[in-house]
Amino acid sequence: MGDLLSQSATNGGFGFGTVGASMLFLSIIASLVIYLSLKQKKPALLPIDRQD
């Protein structure tokens, strides 16, 4: 996958280069981490039952 993105168009790739391919992968990974952390269900807060 990385080779396809980084190779030049004349060699059958997309021509992003190594830096461009790395930045694309980094942005995809960061987006997935943020999305999955926001999607995670958080438990509801329960009231504290104080018995005096």
N, C-alpha and C positions, 0 to 999 in steps of 0.2 A: 504494500500500500504506500509506504513512504517512497519507494523507488518510483512508482507511477507519478506521484505528485512532484517529486524533485527533478526528474529528468526533463530535458528540454523537449519542446513540441516536435522538433525534427527527429528525435529518438523515440517518439511514441508516448511521451509523458505530458504532463500538464504545464510544466515550466515554472513552477513556483519557486524552485531552488530549495536548498536545505534549510535556510532560515525561514522561508515562507511556509514550508511543510511543517516545520517544528512549531511555528506560531499557530498554524491551523490546528494541529493536534492539541496544543496547550489550551487554546480557546474552547475546543470541544470538551476536553476533560474538565476544565474549570466550570463550564456551563452545566455539565452533567452533575458535578458535585454540588453546585449551588441549587439546581433544580431538585435533586433528590433530598437535600437537607431541608429545603423549604416544604417539600411534599410530605415529609415524615410527620405522622400523626403525633401530636403532643398530648399527653394525658391531661384531663381536666383537673383543675385545682379543686380539692375538696375542702370544705370548711373545717376548721379545727373545733372539735367538740371539747369545750372546756368544762370540766366538772370541779366546781369550787367547793 
